[in-house]
Amino acid sequence: MIGDQVAAVLGGAVAGVTALGTGAGGAGTYRVALLAGGNVFVKATGGQDPGFLESEASGLRWLREAEGVLVPEVLGVSGSLLVTTWIAPGRATREGAEEFGRQLATLHAR
């Protein structure tokens, strides 16, 4: 079901879906592998509060324009689904934390 919804939003085939955290009524977060290659991050609401994800997408777009911290790109949004680029988790380091702090300060200054 999530795979079909993602395919419809992105206009491309899905190879697989991994649930990251799920809730009631189809709500949850997912890593979705695309048939063309790569992964995307998906947040689903199960259809509740359709304006919520569009608002979140607008906020993410605004944060990306500010060019502070790395913010996922919005690839697609519907009333029940938000699809963004996948940002692979990394290992925390002191240098990384300091760089993130500088980037966050830049974001707040803008």
CYANA upper distance limits for C-alpha pairs under 8 A (distance plus 0.5 A):
  1 MET  CA      5 GLN  CA      6.80
  2 ILE  CA      6 VAL  CA      6.62
  2 ILE  CA     17 VAL  CA      8.03
  3 GLY  CA      7 ALA  CA      6.62
  3 GLY  CA     14 VAL  CA      6.39
  3 GLY  CA     16 GLY  CA      7.57
  3 GLY  CA     17 VAL  CA      6.87
  3 GLY  CA     32 VAL  CA      7.82
  4 ASP  CA      8 ALA  CA      6.73
  4 ASP  CA     14 VAL  CA      8.03
  5 GLN  CA      9 VAL  CA      6.76
  5 GLN  CA     81 LEU  CA      8.21
  6 VAL  CA     10 LEU  CA      6.51
  6 VAL  CA     11 GLY  CA      8.48
  6 VAL  CA     14 VAL  CA      7.93
  6 VAL  CA     42 VAL  CA      8.46
  6 VAL  CA     81 LEU  CA      8.20
  6 VAL  CA     83 VAL  CA      7.91
  7 ALA  CA     11 GLY  CA      5.81
  7 ALA  CA     12 GLY  CA      5.47
  7 ALA  CA     13 ALA  CA      5.77
  7 ALA  CA     14 VAL  CA      6.53
  8 ALA  CA     12 GLY  CA      7.65
  9 VAL  CA     76 GLY  CA      6.40
  9 VAL  CA     77 VAL  CA      7.34
  9 VAL  CA     78 SER  CA      7.55
 10 LEU  CA     75 LEU  CA      7.73
 10 LEU  CA     76 GLY  CA      6.80
 12 GLY  CA     34 LEU  CA      8.06
 12 GLY  CA     35 LEU  CA      8.12
 12 GLY  CA     36 ALA  CA      8.26
 13 ALA  CA     34 LEU  CA      6.73
 13 ALA  CA     35 LEU  CA      5.93
 13 ALA  CA     36 ALA  CA      7.86
 14 VAL  CA     32 VAL  CA      7.58
 14 VAL  CA     33 ALA  CA      6.57
 14 VAL  CA     34 LEU  CA      4.94
 14 VAL  CA     35 LEU  CA      5.56
 15 ALA  CA     32 VAL  CA      8.08
 15 ALA  CA     33 ALA  CA      5.82
 15 ALA  CA     34 LEU  CA      5.64
 15 ALA  CA     35 LEU  CA      5.18
 16 GLY  CA     32 VAL  CA      6.32
 16 GLY  CA     33 ALA  CA      5.60
 16 GLY  CA     34 LEU  CA      7.61
 17 VAL  CA     30 TYR  CA      7.13
 17 VAL  CA     31 ARG  CA      6.48
 17 VAL  CA     32 VAL  CA      5.03
 17 VAL  CA     33 ALA  CA      6.82
 18 THR  CA     30 TYR  CA      6.03
 18 THR  CA     31 ARG  CA      5.67
 18 THR  CA     32 VAL  CA      6.76
 19 ALA  CA     28 GLY  CA      8.02
 19 ALA  CA     29 THR  CA      6.76
 19 ALA  CA     30 TYR  CA      5.04
 19 ALA  CA     31 ARG  CA      7.05
 20 LEU  CA     28 GLY  CA      7.96
 20 LEU  CA     29 THR  CA      5.89
 20 LEU  CA     30 TYR  CA      5.56
 20 LEU  CA     31 ARG  CA      7.33
 21 GLY  CA     28 GLY  CA      5.88
 21 GLY  CA     29 THR  CA      5.76
 21 GLY  CA     30 TYR  CA      7.56
 22 THR  CA     26 GLY  CA      7.82
 22 THR  CA     27 ALA  CA      6.43
 22 THR  CA     28 GLY  CA      4.42
 22 THR  CA     29 THR  CA      6.74
 23 GLY  CA     27 ALA  CA      5.39
 23 GLY  CA     28 GLY  CA      5.79
 24 ALA  CA     46 GLY  CA      8.43
 25 GLY  CA     45 THR  CA      8.42
 25 GLY  CA     46 GLY  CA      5.90
 26 GLY  CA     44 ALA  CA      7.39
 26 GLY  CA     45 THR  CA      7.11
 26 GLY  CA     46 GLY  CA      4.85
 27 ALA  CA     43 LYS  CA      8.06
 27 ALA  CA     44 ALA  CA      5.38
 27 ALA  CA     45 THR  CA      4.74
 27 ALA  CA     46 GLY  CA      5.11
 28 GLY  CA     43 LYS  CA      6.40
 28 GLY  CA     44 ALA  CA      5.75
 28 GLY  CA     45 THR  CA      7.13
 29 THR  CA     41 PHE  CA      7.87
 29 THR  CA     42 VAL  CA      6.05
 29 THR  CA     43 LYS  CA      5.02
 29 THR  CA     44 ALA  CA      6.72
 30 TYR  CA     41 PHE  CA      6.41
 30 TYR  CA     42 VAL  CA      5.53
 30 TYR  CA     43 LYS  CA      7.03
 31 ARG  CA     39 ASN  CA      6.97
 31 ARG  CA     40 VAL  CA      6.36
 31 ARG  CA     41 PHE  CA      5.45
 31 ARG  CA     42 VAL  CA      6.82
 31 ARG  CA     86 TRP  CA      8.16
 32 VAL  CA     39 ASN  CA      5.89
 32 VAL  CA     40 VAL  CA      5.79
 32 VAL  CA     41 PHE  CA      6.86
 32 VAL  CA     42 VAL  CA      7.57
 33 ALA  CA     37 GLY  CA      7.40
 33 ALA  CA     38 GLY  CA      6.41
 33 ALA  CA     39 ASN  CA      4.89
 33 ALA  CA     40 VAL  CA      7.09
 34 LEU  CA     38 GLY  CA      6.24
 34 LEU  CA     39 ASN  CA      6.36
 34 LEU  CA     40 VAL  CA      8.02
 39 ASN  CA     85 THR  CA      7.85
 39 ASN  CA     86 TRP  CA      6.29
 40 VAL  CA     83 VAL  CA      7.12
 40 VAL  CA     84 THR  CA      6.33
 40 VAL  CA     85 THR  CA      5.43
 40 VAL  CA     86 TRP  CA      5.03
 41 PHE  CA     83 VAL  CA      6.23
 41 PHE  CA     84 THR  CA      5.72
 41 PHE  CA     85 THR  CA      6.44
 41 PHE  CA     86 TRP  CA      5.54
 42 VAL  CA     81 LEU  CA      7.32
 42 VAL  CA     82 LEU  CA      6.11
 42 VAL  CA     83 VAL  CA      5.11
 42 VAL  CA     84 THR  CA      6.98
 43 LYS  CA     81 LEU  CA      6.27
 43 LYS  CA     82 LEU  CA      5.64
 43 LYS  CA     83 VAL  CA      7.13
 44 ALA  CA     80 SER  CA      6.04
 44 ALA  CA     81 LEU  CA      5.04
 44 ALA  CA     82 LEU  CA      6.96
 45 THR  CA     49 ASP  CA      8.13
 45 THR  CA     50 PRO  CA      8.44
 45 THR  CA     53 LEU  CA      8.44
 45 THR  CA     80 SER  CA      5.60
 45 THR  CA     81 LEU  CA      7.02
 46 GLY  CA     80 SER  CA      6.11
 46 GLY  CA     81 LEU  CA      8.42
 47 GLY  CA     79 GLY  CA      6.79
 47 GLY  CA     80 SER  CA      4.96
 48 GLN  CA     80 SER  CA      7.60
 49 ASP  CA     79 GLY  CA      8.35
 50 PRO  CA     54 GLU  CA      8.07
 50 PRO  CA     78 SER  CA      8.32
 50 PRO  CA     79 GLY  CA      4.82
 50 PRO  CA     80 SER  CA      6.46
 51 GLY  CA     55 SER  CA      6.76
 51 GLY  CA     79 GLY  CA      7.09
 52 PHE  CA     56 GLU  CA      6.81
 53 LEU  CA     57 ALA  CA      6.52
 53 LEU  CA     77 VAL  CA      7.53
 53 LEU  CA     78 SER  CA      7.98
 53 LEU  CA     79 GLY  CA      7.36
 53 LEU  CA     80 SER  CA      7.61
 53 LEU  CA     81 LEU  CA      7.37
 53 LEU  CA     82 LEU  CA      6.56
 54 GLU  CA     58 SER  CA      6.71
 54 GLU  CA     77 VAL  CA      7.04
 54 GLU  CA     78 SER  CA      7.82
 54 GLU  CA     79 GLY  CA      7.89
 54 GLU  CA     82 LEU  CA      8.29
 55 SER  CA     59 GLY  CA      6.79
 56 GLU  CA     60 LEU  CA      6.73
 57 ALA  CA     61 ARG  CA      6.69
 57 ALA  CA     74 VAL  CA      6.81
 57 ALA  CA     77 VAL  CA      7.70
 57 ALA  CA     82 LEU  CA      7.67
 58 SER  CA     62 TRP  CA      6.71
 59 GLY  CA     63 LEU  CA      6.71
 60 LEU  CA     64 ARG  CA      6.71
 60 LEU  CA     71 VAL  CA      7.37
 60 LEU  CA     72 PRO  CA      7.75
 60 LEU  CA     73 GLU  CA      7.84
 60 LEU  CA     74 VAL  CA      7.62
 61 ARG  CA     65 GLU  CA      6.86
 61 ARG  CA     73 GLU  CA      7.59
 61 ARG  CA     74 VAL  CA      7.38
 62 TRP  CA     66 ALA  CA      7.04
 63 LEU  CA     67 GLU  CA      7.48
 63 LEU  CA     68 GLY  CA      8.14
 63 LEU  CA     71 VAL  CA      7.32
 63 LEU  CA    107 LEU  CA      8.15
 64 ARG  CA     68 GLY  CA      7.98
 64 ARG  CA     69 VAL  CA      8.41
 64 ARG  CA     70 LEU  CA      7.92
 64 ARG  CA     71 VAL  CA      6.15
 64 ARG  CA     72 PRO  CA      8.10
 64 ARG  CA     73 GLU  CA      7.86
 66 ALA  CA    107 LEU  CA      6.46
 66 ALA  CA    110 ARG  CA      6.71
 67 GLU  CA    106 THR  CA      8.37
 67 GLU  CA    107 LEU  CA      7.15
 68 GLY  CA    103 GLN  CA      5.26
 68 GLY  CA    104 LEU  CA      6.41
 68 GLY  CA    105 ALA  CA      8.10
 68 GLY  CA    106 THR  CA      5.73
 68 GLY  CA    107 LEU  CA      4.74
 68 GLY  CA    108 HIS  CA      8.50
 69 VAL  CA    100 PHE  CA      7.26
 69 VAL  CA    103 GLN  CA      5.49
 69 VAL  CA    104 LEU  CA      6.29
 69 VAL  CA    107 LEU  CA      7.21
 72 PRO  CA     84 THR  CA      6.32
 72 PRO  CA     85 THR  CA      5.79
 72 PRO  CA     86 TRP  CA      7.51
 72 PRO  CA     87 ILE  CA      7.40
 73 GLU  CA     84 THR  CA      5.84
 73 GLU  CA     85 THR  CA      5.89
 74 VAL  CA     82 LEU  CA      8.03
 74 VAL  CA     83 VAL  CA      6.63
 74 VAL  CA     84 THR  CA      4.95
 74 VAL  CA     85 THR  CA      7.25
 75 LEU  CA     82 LEU  CA      8.49
 75 LEU  CA     83 VAL  CA      5.96
 75 LEU  CA     84 THR  CA      5.55
 75 LEU  CA     85 THR  CA      7.27
 76 GLY  CA     82 LEU  CA      6.61
 76 GLY  CA     83 VAL  CA      5.60
 76 GLY  CA     84 THR  CA      7.46
 77 VAL  CA     81 LEU  CA      6.08
 77 VAL  CA     82 LEU  CA      4.99
 77 VAL  CA     83 VAL  CA      6.58
 78 SER  CA     82 LEU  CA      7.02
 92 ALA  CA     96 GLY  CA      6.90
 92 ALA  CA     97 ALA  CA      7.47
 93 THR  CA     97 ALA  CA      6.64
 94 ARG  CA     98 GLU  CA      6.77
 95 GLU  CA     99 GLU  CA      6.69
 96 GLY  CA    100 PHE  CA      6.55
 97 ALA  CA    101 GLY  CA      6.66
 98 GLU  CA    102 ARG  CA      6.89
 99 GLU  CA    103 GLN  CA      6.70
100 PHE  CA    104 LEU  CA      6.48
101 GLY  CA    105 ALA  CA      6.65
102 ARG  CA    106 THR  CA      6.79
103 GLN  CA    107 LEU  CA      6.76
104 LEU  CA    108 HIS  CA      6.74
105 ALA  CA    109 ALA  CA      6.62
106 THR  CA    110 ARG  CA      6.95
